[in-house]
Amino acid sequence: MDRPRDAAILARMTRTARRRFTREMTSVVDGIAFAGVGPVLLHVYDPPAGGMWVDDVIPGKLAALDRHTGETQWLSPCEIGYGRGFGAGLGSENDVIVLGPSSQGHRIVRMALANGELIGVGEIEAFDEAHVAGDICICVTPRRIIAYASTAMEEAWEYSRPGERYHHIARNGQSVYVVFTHQASRKQGVIRLSAQDGEFQEEVLSASLPVIHGIAVNGDGLVLLTRDLHAALPREVVTQYLVELSRRDDNAAGDTLSLLALTLTSTPGDAPLWYEILSTARDDEVPEVSIAADSGKLYLVRGAILEVRDTLTGRMLGDWAVPGLDESVAWQVSQGAGLVAEETRVSVYELPA
């Protein structure tokens, strides 16, 4: 483990996040959606007895919980089941949009926000990751980025380029940021597309990093969870980075986990907004970390600790111990509240950073 860093966090940790509510679930949670308004959305399924199921997809259900009390507003069978790929969010017509596998291939589904009634179903391509919004739902496949109109449930645009594979996406306004691998070099970088038509806008970061574990964006910047920053930094920043790296004493295996923050209009060679080396421990001892961004803040999870930084400067704003976070299947932050989903328990916490 990255002991010196973790010990420092725990030493200054004086707060446990205040729980708004906790709900025990009779089904297994495998997907969540939590917007700035509206209910908490949970996708759940009932595992078959003995864990055996003939089809590739286990039937699912969608639940809507009151965001303040956790009371169930409705629970409805859902065309989307448990399997590869999931995305959900609020539509623009008092509806809920859900994407994922079904018994008849991958689908996009519209359900009434008021009661979960099925409105419509469309067929889509199998995907690994999705971003759902009221105008379009953007899906990541290894070879293509595909956008579907949320209301019409039809393909709106697609993007692909020879020699690239795609992994993660993040959206801010009319910009879509995509993590890609350059297949010849096997290095990863970031490109920016137009959310309106999928047109290539620019290369944000050239394919120079060995891996990008995660991407988060808001109006103040774009943050990557990565490692070995050396090749991605401009010459005037590299010296400072190497000095900081040499001062680390947590096993000193090199930069094995780090944050890199870029401007929304960054291009290759630009100086970053900031960076931070999170770990220099050996690969098998690097802590498990994930990130998300909301309302000008970057949220970072390691274990049961949720850290909050200013996206623009990287300044630490606070940290909380969040019960269940270290065992969560998914988590999200929206408007100062954190949703934590364990397999059969869902909680919302206040995060007044």
Contacts in CASP RR format, 6 or more apart in sequence:
PFRMAT RR
TARGET T0000
AUTHOR 0000-0000-0000
METHOD contacts of the structure
MODEL  1
MDRPRDAAILARMTRTARRRFTREMTSVVDGIAFAGVGPVLLHVYDPPAG
GMWVDDVIPGKLAALDRHTGETQWLSPCEIGYGRGFGAGLGSENDVIVLG
PSSQGHRIVRMALANGELIGVGEIEAFDEAHVAGDICICVTPRRIIAYAS
TAMEEAWEYSRPGERYHHIARNGQSVYVVFTHQASRKQGVIRLSAQDGEF
QEEVLSASLPVIHGIAVNGDGLVLLTRDLHAALPREVVTQYLVELSRRDD
NAAGDTLSLLALTLTSTPGDAPLWYEILSTARDDEVPEVSIAADSGKLYL
VRGAILEVRDTLTGRMLGDWAVPGLDESVAWQVSQGAGLVAEETRVSVYE
LPA
1 281 0 8 1.000
1 285 0 8 1.000
1 287 0 8 1.000
2 250 0 8 1.000
2 257 0 8 1.000
2 278 0 8 1.000
2 279 0 8 1.000
2 280 0 8 1.000
2 281 0 8 1.000
2 285 0 8 1.000
2 286 0 8 1.000
2 287 0 8 1.000
3 250 0 8 1.000
4 249 0 8 1.000
4 250 0 8 1.000
5 250 0 8 1.000
5 278 0 8 1.000
5 279 0 8 1.000
6 287 0 8 1.000
6 302 0 8 1.000
9 302 0 8 1.000
9 305 0 8 1.000
9 307 0 8 1.000
9 319 0 8 1.000
10 305 0 8 1.000
12 319 0 8 1.000
13 305 0 8 1.000
13 319 0 8 1.000
13 320 0 8 1.000
13 321 0 8 1.000
15 319 0 8 1.000
15 320 0 8 1.000
15 321 0 8 1.000
16 320 0 8 1.000
16 321 0 8 1.000
16 322 0 8 1.000
16 323 0 8 1.000
17 306 0 8 1.000
17 320 0 8 1.000
17 321 0 8 1.000
17 322 0 8 1.000
17 323 0 8 1.000
17 338 0 8 1.000
17 349 0 8 1.000
17 350 0 8 1.000
17 351 0 8 1.000
18 349 0 8 1.000
18 350 0 8 1.000
19 323 0 8 1.000
19 347 0 8 1.000
19 348 0 8 1.000
19 349 0 8 1.000
19 350 0 8 1.000
20 68 0 8 1.000
20 337 0 8 1.000
20 347 0 8 1.000
20 348 0 8 1.000
20 349 0 8 1.000
20 350 0 8 1.000
21 68 0 8 1.000
21 69 0 8 1.000
21 70 0 8 1.000
21 347 0 8 1.000
21 348 0 8 1.000
22 345 0 8 1.000
22 346 0 8 1.000
22 347 0 8 1.000
23 65 0 8 1.000
23 70 0 8 1.000
23 72 0 8 1.000
23 345 0 8 1.000
23 346 0 8 1.000
23 347 0 8 1.000
24 344 0 8 1.000
24 345 0 8 1.000
25 42 0 8 1.000
25 44 0 8 1.000
25 344 0 8 1.000
25 345 0 8 1.000
25 346 0 8 1.000
26 344 0 8 1.000
27 44 0 8 1.000
27 45 0 8 1.000
27 46 0 8 1.000
27 61 0 8 1.000
27 344 0 8 1.000
28 44 0 8 1.000
28 45 0 8 1.000
28 46 0 8 1.000
28 47 0 8 1.000
28 82 0 8 1.000
28 343 0 8 1.000
28 344 0 8 1.000
29 42 0 8 1.000
29 43 0 8 1.000
29 44 0 8 1.000
29 329 0 8 1.000
29 330 0 8 1.000
29 341 0 8 1.000
29 342 0 8 1.000
29 343 0 8 1.000
29 344 0 8 1.000
29 346 0 8 1.000
30 43 0 8 1.000
30 44 0 8 1.000
30 45 0 8 1.000
30 82 0 8 1.000
30 83 0 8 1.000
30 86 0 8 1.000
30 329 0 8 1.000
30 330 0 8 1.000
31 42 0 8 1.000
31 43 0 8 1.000
31 44 0 8 1.000
31 86 0 8 1.000
31 87 0 8 1.000
31 88 0 8 1.000
31 329 0 8 1.000
31 330 0 8 1.000
31 341 0 8 1.000
32 40 0 8 1.000
32 41 0 8 1.000
32 42 0 8 1.000
32 43 0 8 1.000
32 88 0 8 1.000
32 330 0 8 1.000
32 331 0 8 1.000
32 332 0 8 1.000
32 339 0 8 1.000
32 341 0 8 1.000
32 346 0 8 1.000
33 40 0 8 1.000
33 41 0 8 1.000
33 87 0 8 1.000
33 88 0 8 1.000
33 89 0 8 1.000
33 90 0 8 1.000
33 96 0 8 1.000
33 132 0 8 1.000
33 332 0 8 1.000
34 40 0 8 1.000
34 41 0 8 1.000
34 67 0 8 1.000
34 332 0 8 1.000
34 333 0 8 1.000
34 334 0 8 1.000
34 337 0 8 1.000
34 338 0 8 1.000
34 339 0 8 1.000
35 89 0 8 1.000
35 90 0 8 1.000
35 334 0 8 1.000
36 334 0 8 1.000
36 335 0 8 1.000
37 90 0 8 1.000
38 67 0 8 1.000
38 90 0 8 1.000
38 113 0 8 1.000
39 64 0 8 1.000
39 65 0 8 1.000
39 66 0 8 1.000
39 67 0 8 1.000
39 73 0 8 1.000
39 113 0 8 1.000
40 64 0 8 1.000
40 65 0 8 1.000
40 66 0 8 1.000
40 67 0 8 1.000
40 70 0 8 1.000
40 339 0 8 1.000
40 346 0 8 1.000
40 348 0 8 1.000
41 62 0 8 1.000
41 63 0 8 1.000
41 64 0 8 1.000
41 88 0 8 1.000
41 89 0 8 1.000
41 96 0 8 1.000
42 62 0 8 1.000
42 63 0 8 1.000
42 64 0 8 1.000
42 65 0 8 1.000
42 341 0 8 1.000
42 346 0 8 1.000
43 60 0 8 1.000
43 61 0 8 1.000
43 62 0 8 1.000
43 63 0 8 1.000
43 78 0 8 1.000
43 80 0 8 1.000
43 81 0 8 1.000
43 86 0 8 1.000
43 88 0 8 1.000
43 98 0 8 1.000
44 60 0 8 1.000
44 61 0 8 1.000
44 62 0 8 1.000
44 63 0 8 1.000
45 58 0 8 1.000
45 59 0 8 1.000
45 60 0 8 1.000
45 61 0 8 1.000
45 81 0 8 1.000
45 82 0 8 1.000
46 58 0 8 1.000
46 59 0 8 1.000
46 60 0 8 1.000
46 61 0 8 1.000
47 58 0 8 1.000
48 58 0 8 1.000
55 103 0 8 1.000
56 83 0 8 1.000
56 101 0 8 1.000
57 81 0 8 1.000
57 82 0 8 1.000
57 83 0 8 1.000
57 101 0 8 1.000
57 102 0 8 1.000
57 103 0 8 1.000
57 105 0 8 1.000
58 81 0 8 1.000
58 82 0 8 1.000
58 83 0 8 1.000
59 77 0 8 1.000
59 81 0 8 1.000
59 82 0 8 1.000
59 103 0 8 1.000
60 77 0 8 1.000
60 78 0 8 1.000
60 80 0 8 1.000
60 81 0 8 1.000
60 82 0 8 1.000
61 75 0 8 1.000
61 76 0 8 1.000
61 77 0 8 1.000
61 78 0 8 1.000
62 75 0 8 1.000
62 76 0 8 1.000
62 78 0 8 1.000
62 80 0 8 1.000
62 88 0 8 1.000
62 96 0 8 1.000
62 98 0 8 1.000
62 111 0 8 1.000
62 116 0 8 1.000
63 72 0 8 1.000
63 74 0 8 1.000
63 75 0 8 1.000
63 76 0 8 1.000
64 72 0 8 1.000
64 73 0 8 1.000
64 74 0 8 1.000
64 75 0 8 1.000
64 96 0 8 1.000
64 113 0 8 1.000
64 116 0 8 1.000
65 71 0 8 1.000
65 72 0 8 1.000
65 73 0 8 1.000
65 346 0 8 1.000
66 72 0 8 1.000
66 73 0 8 1.000
67 337 0 8 1.000
67 348 0 8 1.000
70 346 0 8 1.000
70 348 0 8 1.000
74 114 0 8 1.000
74 115 0 8 1.000
74 116 0 8 1.000
76 111 0 8 1.000
76 115 0 8 1.000
76 116 0 8 1.000
76 117 0 8 1.000
76 118 0 8 1.000
78 98 0 8 1.000
78 109 0 8 1.000
78 111 0 8 1.000
79 98 0 8 1.000
79 102 0 8 1.000
79 107 0 8 1.000
79 109 0 8 1.000
79 118 0 8 1.000
79 121 0 8 1.000
80 86 0 8 1.000
80 98 0 8 1.000
80 99 0 8 1.000
80 100 0 8 1.000
80 101 0 8 1.000
80 102 0 8 1.000
80 107 0 8 1.000
80 109 0 8 1.000
81 100 0 8 1.000
81 101 0 8 1.000
81 102 0 8 1.000
82 101 0 8 1.000
83 100 0 8 1.000
83 101 0 8 1.000
84 100 0 8 1.000
84 101 0 8 1.000
84 126 0 8 1.000
84 128 0 8 1.000
85 99 0 8 1.000
85 100 0 8 1.000
85 101 0 8 1.000
85 106 0 8 1.000
85 126 0 8 1.000
85 127 0 8 1.000
85 128 0 8 1.000
85 129 0 8 1.000
85 130 0 8 1.000
86 99 0 8 1.000
86 100 0 8 1.000
86 130 0 8 1.000
87 98 0 8 1.000
87 99 0 8 1.000
87 100 0 8 1.000
87 130 0 8 1.000
87 131 0 8 1.000
87 132 0 8 1.000
87 137 0 8 1.000
88 96 0 8 1.000
88 97 0 8 1.000
88 98 0 8 1.000
88 99 0 8 1.000
88 132 0 8 1.000
89 96 0 8 1.000
89 97 0 8 1.000
89 98 0 8 1.000
89 132 0 8 1.000
89 133 0 8 1.000
89 134 0 8 1.000
90 96 0 8 1.000
90 97 0 8 1.000
90 113 0 8 1.000
90 134 0 8 1.000
91 97 0 8 1.000
91 110 0 8 1.000
91 113 0 8 1.000
91 132 0 8 1.000
91 133 0 8 1.000
91 134 0 8 1.000
91 150 0 8 1.000
91 151 0 8 1.000
92 134 0 8 1.000
92 135 0 8 1.000
92 150 0 8 1.000
92 151 0 8 1.000
93 110 0 8 1.000
93 151 0 8 1.000
94 112 0 8 1.000
94 113 0 8 1.000
94 114 0 8 1.000
95 110 0 8 1.000
95 111 0 8 1.000
95 112 0 8 1.000
95 113 0 8 1.000
95 119 0 8 1.000
95 151 0 8 1.000
96 110 0 8 1.000
96 111 0 8 1.000
96 112 0 8 1.000
96 113 0 8 1.000
96 116 0 8 1.000
97 108 0 8 1.000
97 109 0 8 1.000
97 110 0 8 1.000
97 132 0 8 1.000
97 134 0 8 1.000
97 137 0 8 1.000
97 150 0 8 1.000
98 108 0 8 1.000
98 109 0 8 1.000
98 111 0 8 1.000
99 106 0 8 1.000
99 107 0 8 1.000
99 108 0 8 1.000
99 109 0 8 1.000
99 124 0 8 1.000
99 127 0 8 1.000
99 130 0 8 1.000
99 132 0 8 1.000
99 137 0 8 1.000
99 139 0 8 1.000
99 148 0 8 1.000
100 106 0 8 1.000
100 107 0 8 1.000
100 108 0 8 1.000
100 124 0 8 1.000
100 127 0 8 1.000
100 130 0 8 1.000
101 107 0 8 1.000
101 126 0 8 1.000
105 123 0 8 1.000
105 126 0 8 1.000
106 123 0 8 1.000
106 124 0 8 1.000
106 125 0 8 1.000
106 126 0 8 1.000
106 127 0 8 1.000
107 121 0 8 1.000
107 122 0 8 1.000
107 123 0 8 1.000
107 124 0 8 1.000
108 121 0 8 1.000
108 122 0 8 1.000
108 123 0 8 1.000
108 124 0 8 1.000
108 137 0 8 1.000
108 148 0 8 1.000
108 153 0 8 1.000
109 118 0 8 1.000
109 120 0 8 1.000
109 121 0 8 1.000
109 122 0 8 1.000
110 118 0 8 1.000
110 119 0 8 1.000
110 120 0 8 1.000
110 121 0 8 1.000
110 150 0 8 1.000
110 151 0 8 1.000
110 153 0 8 1.000
111 117 0 8 1.000
111 118 0 8 1.000
111 119 0 8 1.000
112 118 0 8 1.000
112 119 0 8 1.000
120 153 0 8 1.000
121 153 0 8 1.000
122 153 0 8 1.000
122 154 0 8 1.000
124 139 0 8 1.000
124 146 0 8 1.000
124 148 0 8 1.000
124 155 0 8 1.000
125 139 0 8 1.000
125 141 0 8 1.000
125 144 0 8 1.000
125 146 0 8 1.000
126 141 0 8 1.000
127 139 0 8 1.000
127 140 0 8 1.000
127 141 0 8 1.000
127 146 0 8 1.000
128 140 0 8 1.000
128 141 0 8 1.000
128 142 0 8 1.000
128 167 0 8 1.000
129 139 0 8 1.000
129 140 0 8 1.000
129 167 0 8 1.000
129 168 0 8 1.000
129 169 0 8 1.000
130 137 0 8 1.000
130 138 0 8 1.000
130 139 0 8 1.000
130 140 0 8 1.000
131 137 0 8 1.000
131 138 0 8 1.000
131 169 0 8 1.000
131 170 0 8 1.000
131 171 0 8 1.000
131 176 0 8 1.000
132 150 0 8 1.000
133 150 0 8 1.000
133 171 0 8 1.000
134 150 0 8 1.000
134 151 0 8 1.000
135 149 0 8 1.000
135 150 0 8 1.000
135 195 0 8 1.000
136 147 0 8 1.000
136 148 0 8 1.000
136 149 0 8 1.000
136 150 0 8 1.000
136 156 0 8 1.000
136 195 0 8 1.000
137 147 0 8 1.000
137 148 0 8 1.000
137 150 0 8 1.000
138 145 0 8 1.000
138 146 0 8 1.000
138 147 0 8 1.000
138 169 0 8 1.000
138 171 0 8 1.000
138 176 0 8 1.000
138 195 0 8 1.000
139 145 0 8 1.000
139 146 0 8 1.000
139 147 0 8 1.000
139 148 0 8 1.000
140 166 0 8 1.000
140 167 0 8 1.000
140 168 0 8 1.000
140 169 0 8 1.000
140 178 0 8 1.000
141 166 0 8 1.000
142 165 0 8 1.000
142 166 0 8 1.000
143 160 0 8 1.000
143 165 0 8 1.000
143 166 0 8 1.000
144 158 0 8 1.000
144 159 0 8 1.000
144 160 0 8 1.000
144 166 0 8 1.000
145 158 0 8 1.000
145 159 0 8 1.000
145 160 0 8 1.000
145 166 0 8 1.000
145 169 0 8 1.000
145 176 0 8 1.000
145 178 0 8 1.000
145 193 0 8 1.000
145 198 0 8 1.000
146 155 0 8 1.000
146 157 0 8 1.000
146 158 0 8 1.000
147 155 0 8 1.000
147 156 0 8 1.000
147 157 0 8 1.000
147 158 0 8 1.000
147 195 0 8 1.000
147 198 0 8 1.000
148 154 0 8 1.000
148 155 0 8 1.000
148 156 0 8 1.000
149 155 0 8 1.000
149 156 0 8 1.000
157 197 0 8 1.000
157 198 0 8 1.000
158 198 0 8 1.000
159 178 0 8 1.000
159 193 0 8 1.000
159 198 0 8 1.000
159 199 0 8 1.000
159 200 0 8 1.000
161 200 0 8 1.000
163 182 0 8 1.000
163 183 0 8 1.000
163 184 0 8 1.000
164 180 0 8 1.000
164 181 0 8 1.000
164 182 0 8 1.000
164 183 0 8 1.000
165 180 0 8 1.000
165 181 0 8 1.000
165 183 0 8 1.000
166 178 0 8 1.000
166 179 0 8 1.000
166 180 0 8 1.000
166 181 0 8 1.000
167 179 0 8 1.000
167 180 0 8 1.000
167 181 0 8 1.000
167 188 0 8 1.000
167 212 0 8 1.000
168 178 0 8 1.000
168 179 0 8 1.000
168 212 0 8 1.000
168 214 0 8 1.000
168 215 0 8 1.000
169 176 0 8 1.000
169 177 0 8 1.000
169 178 0 8 1.000
169 179 0 8 1.000
169 215 0 8 1.000
170 176 0 8 1.000
170 177 0 8 1.000
170 215 0 8 1.000
170 216 0 8 1.000
170 217 0 8 1.000
170 222 0 8 1.000
170 293 0 8 1.000
171 177 0 8 1.000
171 195 0 8 1.000
171 217 0 8 1.000
172 217 0 8 1.000
172 218 0 8 1.000
172 219 0 8 1.000
172 221 0 8 1.000
172 222 0 8 1.000
172 264 0 8 1.000
173 195 0 8 1.000
174 194 0 8 1.000
174 195 0 8 1.000
174 196 0 8 1.000
175 192 0 8 1.000
175 193 0 8 1.000
175 194 0 8 1.000
175 195 0 8 1.000
175 201 0 8 1.000
175 264 0 8 1.000
176 192 0 8 1.000
176 193 0 8 1.000
176 194 0 8 1.000
176 195 0 8 1.000
176 198 0 8 1.000
177 190 0 8 1.000
177 191 0 8 1.000
177 192 0 8 1.000
177 193 0 8 1.000
177 204 0 8 1.000
177 215 0 8 1.000
177 217 0 8 1.000
177 222 0 8 1.000
178 190 0 8 1.000
178 191 0 8 1.000
178 192 0 8 1.000
178 193 0 8 1.000
179 188 0 8 1.000
179 189 0 8 1.000
179 190 0 8 1.000
179 212 0 8 1.000
179 214 0 8 1.000
179 215 0 8 1.000
179 224 0 8 1.000
180 188 0 8 1.000
180 189 0 8 1.000
180 190 0 8 1.000
180 191 0 8 1.000
180 207 0 8 1.000
181 187 0 8 1.000
181 188 0 8 1.000
181 189 0 8 1.000
181 207 0 8 1.000
182 188 0 8 1.000
182 189 0 8 1.000
182 207 0 8 1.000
185 207 0 8 1.000
187 207 0 8 1.000
187 208 0 8 1.000
187 209 0 8 1.000
187 210 0 8 1.000
187 231 0 8 1.000
188 207 0 8 1.000
188 209 0 8 1.000
188 210 0 8 1.000
188 211 0 8 1.000
188 212 0 8 1.000
188 226 0 8 1.000
189 203 0 8 1.000
189 204 0 8 1.000
189 205 0 8 1.000
189 206 0 8 1.000
189 207 0 8 1.000
189 208 0 8 1.000
189 209 0 8 1.000
189 212 0 8 1.000
190 203 0 8 1.000
190 204 0 8 1.000
190 205 0 8 1.000
190 212 0 8 1.000
190 215 0 8 1.000
190 222 0 8 1.000
190 224 0 8 1.000
190 262 0 8 1.000
191 200 0 8 1.000
191 201 0 8 1.000
191 202 0 8 1.000
191 203 0 8 1.000
191 204 0 8 1.000
192 200 0 8 1.000
192 201 0 8 1.000
192 202 0 8 1.000
192 203 0 8 1.000
192 204 0 8 1.000
193 199 0 8 1.000
193 200 0 8 1.000
193 201 0 8 1.000
194 201 0 8 1.000
202 265 0 8 1.000
202 267 0 8 1.000
203 267 0 8 1.000
203 268 0 8 1.000
204 222 0 8 1.000
204 262 0 8 1.000
204 266 0 8 1.000
204 267 0 8 1.000
204 268 0 8 1.000
205 224 0 8 1.000
205 232 0 8 1.000
205 262 0 8 1.000
205 266 0 8 1.000
205 268 0 8 1.000
206 268 0 8 1.000
206 269 0 8 1.000
208 231 0 8 1.000
208 232 0 8 1.000
209 224 0 8 1.000
209 226 0 8 1.000
209 227 0 8 1.000
209 228 0 8 1.000
209 229 0 8 1.000
209 231 0 8 1.000
209 232 0 8 1.000
210 226 0 8 1.000
210 227 0 8 1.000
210 228 0 8 1.000
211 226 0 8 1.000
211 227 0 8 1.000
212 224 0 8 1.000
212 225 0 8 1.000
212 226 0 8 1.000
213 225 0 8 1.000
213 226 0 8 1.000
213 227 0 8 1.000
213 289 0 8 1.000
213 290 0 8 1.000
214 224 0 8 1.000
214 225 0 8 1.000
214 226 0 8 1.000
214 290 0 8 1.000
214 291 0 8 1.000
215 222 0 8 1.000
215 223 0 8 1.000
215 224 0 8 1.000
215 225 0 8 1.000
215 291 0 8 1.000
216 222 0 8 1.000
216 223 0 8 1.000
216 225 0 8 1.000
216 291 0 8 1.000
216 292 0 8 1.000
216 293 0 8 1.000
216 298 0 8 1.000
216 299 0 8 1.000
217 223 0 8 1.000
217 264 0 8 1.000
217 293 0 8 1.000
218 293 0 8 1.000
218 294 0 8 1.000
218 295 0 8 1.000
218 296 0 8 1.000
218 297 0 8 1.000
218 311 0 8 1.000
219 264 0 8 1.000
219 296 0 8 1.000
219 311 0 8 1.000
220 296 0 8 1.000
220 310 0 8 1.000
220 311 0 8 1.000
220 312 0 8 1.000
221 261 0 8 1.000
221 262 0 8 1.000
221 263 0 8 1.000
221 264 0 8 1.000
221 273 0 8 1.000
221 293 0 8 1.000
221 311 0 8 1.000
221 312 0 8 1.000
222 261 0 8 1.000
222 262 0 8 1.000
222 263 0 8 1.000
222 264 0 8 1.000
222 266 0 8 1.000
223 259 0 8 1.000
223 260 0 8 1.000
223 261 0 8 1.000
223 262 0 8 1.000
223 291 0 8 1.000
223 293 0 8 1.000
223 298 0 8 1.000
223 311 0 8 1.000
224 259 0 8 1.000
224 260 0 8 1.000
224 261 0 8 1.000
224 262 0 8 1.000
225 257 0 8 1.000
225 258 0 8 1.000
225 259 0 8 1.000
225 289 0 8 1.000
225 290 0 8 1.000
225 291 0 8 1.000
226 232 0 8 1.000
226 257 0 8 1.000
226 258 0 8 1.000
226 259 0 8 1.000
226 260 0 8 1.000
227 255 0 8 1.000
227 256 0 8 1.000
227 257 0 8 1.000
227 258 0 8 1.000
228 254 0 8 1.000
228 255 0 8 1.000
228 256 0 8 1.000
228 258 0 8 1.000
229 241 0 8 1.000
229 255 0 8 1.000
229 258 0 8 1.000
229 260 0 8 1.000
229 275 0 8 1.000
229 277 0 8 1.000
230 238 0 8 1.000
230 241 0 8 1.000
230 242 0 8 1.000
230 255 0 8 1.000
232 260 0 8 1.000
233 241 0 8 1.000
233 272 0 8 1.000
233 275 0 8 1.000
234 269 0 8 1.000
234 270 0 8 1.000
234 271 0 8 1.000
236 271 0 8 1.000
237 271 0 8 1.000
237 272 0 8 1.000
237 275 0 8 1.000
241 275 0 8 1.000
241 277 0 8 1.000
244 277 0 8 1.000
245 254 0 8 1.000
245 255 0 8 1.000
245 277 0 8 1.000
245 280 0 8 1.000
248 254 0 8 1.000
248 277 0 8 1.000
248 280 0 8 1.000
250 279 0 8 1.000
250 280 0 8 1.000
250 281 0 8 1.000
251 280 0 8 1.000
251 281 0 8 1.000
251 282 0 8 1.000
251 285 0 8 1.000
252 280 0 8 1.000
253 280 0 8 1.000
253 281 0 8 1.000
253 282 0 8 1.000
253 283 0 8 1.000
254 280 0 8 1.000
255 277 0 8 1.000
255 280 0 8 1.000
256 279 0 8 1.000
256 280 0 8 1.000
256 281 0 8 1.000
256 282 0 8 1.000
256 283 0 8 1.000
256 286 0 8 1.000
257 277 0 8 1.000
257 278 0 8 1.000
257 279 0 8 1.000
257 286 0 8 1.000
257 287 0 8 1.000
257 289 0 8 1.000
258 275 0 8 1.000
258 276 0 8 1.000
258 277 0 8 1.000
258 278 0 8 1.000
258 279 0 8 1.000
259 274 0 8 1.000
259 275 0 8 1.000
259 276 0 8 1.000
259 278 0 8 1.000
259 291 0 8 1.000
259 298 0 8 1.000
259 300 0 8 1.000
260 272 0 8 1.000
260 275 0 8 1.000
261 272 0 8 1.000
261 273 0 8 1.000
261 274 0 8 1.000
261 275 0 8 1.000
261 298 0 8 1.000
261 311 0 8 1.000
261 314 0 8 1.000
262 270 0 8 1.000
262 272 0 8 1.000
262 273 0 8 1.000
263 270 0 8 1.000
263 273 0 8 1.000
266 272 0 8 1.000
273 312 0 8 1.000
273 313 0 8 1.000
273 314 0 8 1.000
274 313 0 8 1.000
274 314 0 8 1.000
276 314 0 8 1.000
278 287 0 8 1.000
278 289 0 8 1.000
279 286 0 8 1.000
279 287 0 8 1.000
281 287 0 8 1.000
287 302 0 8 1.000
287 303 0 8 1.000
288 302 0 8 1.000
288 303 0 8 1.000
289 300 0 8 1.000
289 301 0 8 1.000
289 302 0 8 1.000
290 300 0 8 1.000
290 301 0 8 1.000
290 331 0 8 1.000
291 298 0 8 1.000
291 299 0 8 1.000
291 300 0 8 1.000
291 301 0 8 1.000
292 298 0 8 1.000
292 299 0 8 1.000
292 331 0 8 1.000
292 332 0 8 1.000
292 333 0 8 1.000
293 299 0 8 1.000
293 311 0 8 1.000
294 333 0 8 1.000
294 334 0 8 1.000
294 335 0 8 1.000
294 336 0 8 1.000
295 335 0 8 1.000
295 336 0 8 1.000
296 310 0 8 1.000
296 311 0 8 1.000
296 312 0 8 1.000
297 308 0 8 1.000
297 309 0 8 1.000
297 310 0 8 1.000
297 311 0 8 1.000
297 317 0 8 1.000
297 333 0 8 1.000
297 353 0 8 1.000
298 308 0 8 1.000
298 309 0 8 1.000
298 310 0 8 1.000
298 311 0 8 1.000
298 314 0 8 1.000
299 306 0 8 1.000
299 307 0 8 1.000
299 308 0 8 1.000
299 333 0 8 1.000
299 351 0 8 1.000
300 306 0 8 1.000
300 307 0 8 1.000
300 308 0 8 1.000
300 309 0 8 1.000
301 307 0 8 1.000
301 325 0 8 1.000
301 331 0 8 1.000
303 325 0 8 1.000
303 326 0 8 1.000
304 321 0 8 1.000
304 322 0 8 1.000
304 323 0 8 1.000
304 324 0 8 1.000
304 325 0 8 1.000
304 326 0 8 1.000
305 319 0 8 1.000
305 320 0 8 1.000
305 321 0 8 1.000
305 322 0 8 1.000
305 325 0 8 1.000
306 319 0 8 1.000
306 320 0 8 1.000
306 322 0 8 1.000
306 325 0 8 1.000
306 351 0 8 1.000
307 316 0 8 1.000
307 318 0 8 1.000
307 319 0 8 1.000
308 316 0 8 1.000
308 317 0 8 1.000
308 318 0 8 1.000
308 319 0 8 1.000
308 351 0 8 1.000
308 353 0 8 1.000
309 315 0 8 1.000
309 316 0 8 1.000
309 317 0 8 1.000
310 317 0 8 1.000
317 353 0 8 1.000
318 353 0 8 1.000
320 349 0 8 1.000
320 351 0 8 1.000
322 338 0 8 1.000
322 340 0 8 1.000
322 349 0 8 1.000
323 347 0 8 1.000
324 340 0 8 1.000
324 342 0 8 1.000
324 345 0 8 1.000
324 347 0 8 1.000
325 331 0 8 1.000
325 340 0 8 1.000
327 342 0 8 1.000
328 340 0 8 1.000
328 341 0 8 1.000
328 342 0 8 1.000
329 341 0 8 1.000
329 342 0 8 1.000
329 343 0 8 1.000
330 341 0 8 1.000
331 338 0 8 1.000
331 339 0 8 1.000
331 340 0 8 1.000
331 341 0 8 1.000
332 338 0 8 1.000
332 339 0 8 1.000
333 339 0 8 1.000
333 351 0 8 1.000
336 350 0 8 1.000
336 351 0 8 1.000
336 352 0 8 1.000
336 353 0 8 1.000
337 348 0 8 1.000
337 349 0 8 1.000
337 350 0 8 1.000
337 351 0 8 1.000
338 348 0 8 1.000
338 349 0 8 1.000
338 350 0 8 1.000
338 351 0 8 1.000
339 346 0 8 1.000
339 347 0 8 1.000
339 348 0 8 1.000
340 346 0 8 1.000
340 347 0 8 1.000
340 348 0 8 1.000
340 349 0 8 1.000
END
